[in-house]
Amino acid sequence: MIYKVFYQPTTKNNPRRENTRSLYVEAASEVIARSTVEEQTNYNIEYLEELSPKALEYEQQSPDFKITEFNNNEEA
């Protein structure tokens, strides 16, 4: 599934709507998506939204659409 993650770039300041940014991440569940972003960044996550096929299609029309990939530090 693809999740849209709304976040503030830092946890040091009080959240302001004007500073909210978003990224897209692919994960098996919302819990995994949240934990991956929390472990790999210092972002203050506000909200995660699972994108339906129609919502994903809409988001992909944006020239800024890009799925963010994080390093997987788990050992196999």
Secondary structure, DSSP 8 states (H G I E B T S, - for coil): -EEEEEEES-SSS---GGG-EEEEEE-SSHHHHHHHHHHH---EEEEEEE--HHHHHHHHTSTT--B---------
